[in-house]
């Protein structure tokens, strides 16, 4: 019995470690507060890459973007949002998503998924 409990505990820790890059993004916080995703485009690379960010339907989402290159950030929601970036930009773009589901945020020219917004009711 003790070995089973220890194995379950170890499994839980392992699973928790796998989700370390996933942002709570408001599921455990006040949905009236915006969720901010910090994005850096530098030297031909984008951070973060593929991060899952949890948000609530209608919650404000802020993309804070710094860039050293020409780039377009696309938010594949309905309606879509596209933001043009120039070298030296340090901008914040805000929007809300009204339909539950997963929404990709991508760097168009670099062909990189920056984040997956997991939108929940």
N, C-alpha and C positions, 0 to 999 in steps of 0.2 A: 504494500500500500504506500509506504514512504517513497519507494522508487518511482511509482506512478506520479505522485504529487511533484516530486523533483523533476521528472521528465516534462510534466505539463508546465511547470514554472520556467524551465529552460526554454521550452518551445515558445512561451509567451514573450520571454525576453528577446529571443531571436526574431520573432515577428515584429516586435516593437522596434528593434534595430533596423529592420528593412524599411520601415516607413519614416526614417529619420529626416528625409528631405521633403516630406510632405508637409505643407503648411496648413495649420488649423484654419486660417483664413476667415475667422469669424464664426465658425460653428460653435465654439465655446465662448465666444465673446458677444458683445452687443452688435446686432445686425444693423443698428443705426449708424455705426462707425464704418468708415471706408476700409477696405482691404487693400493694402499697398503691395505691389510687386516691384521690386527694384531690379532694373535691367541695365546691364552694362554691355555695350558693343565696343570692343577695343582690340586692335591688332588682328582683325579678321575673325574674332571669336565672340561668342555671346554667352553671358551668364545671366541667369541660370539656364539650364537646358533640360527640358522635359519635366520640370517641377510641377507637382500636382498642388493646386491651391483650391481649398474648399471655400465656397461663398454661398450665400442665401439668395434666392430669387429677389431681385430688386435692390440688393445691397450695392452701394457704390463701390466700384473697383477703380483704383488709381494705379496706372502704370507710370512709374518714375524711371525715365530712360536717359542715360548718358551715352553719347556716341562720338566716335572719332572718324566716322565714315558716312557716306551717303547710304541710307538704308530705308526700308519700309517695314513697319510693324503692322501686321494684319491680325485682327481679332475676328475669327470665323464664327460670329454669332449672327442672329437675325434681328435687326439688320447688322451687316458687317461694319467694322470700323477699320480705317486705314490711316496710319500716321507716317508722314514723310519726315525723315531725319537728315540733318546735315552735320558735317564735322563740327565738333564743339558744342553740339546741342546738349542741354541739360533741362529736360522738359517733363511735365507731368500731364498725363491725359486721363480723364475720368469718364466713366460710362456705367451703365447698369444693364443687367441681363434679366429679361422678364420671363424666360422659359427654362425649366429645369433641363439638365443634360450636361454634356461635356463640350467645352468650347476651347479650341486650340488658339494659342497666341504664337505667331510665327514671325521670324525675321525672313522677309521675302528673298532678298538678294543672296543671303548666306544659306538659305534653305534649311533653317534650323527651327525646331519647335522649342520655343522659350518656356512655355507653361501650358498646362491643361487646367482650365478652370472647371471645377466640378461644382455645378450649380444645383443646389437642392432647395426644395420647397421650404 
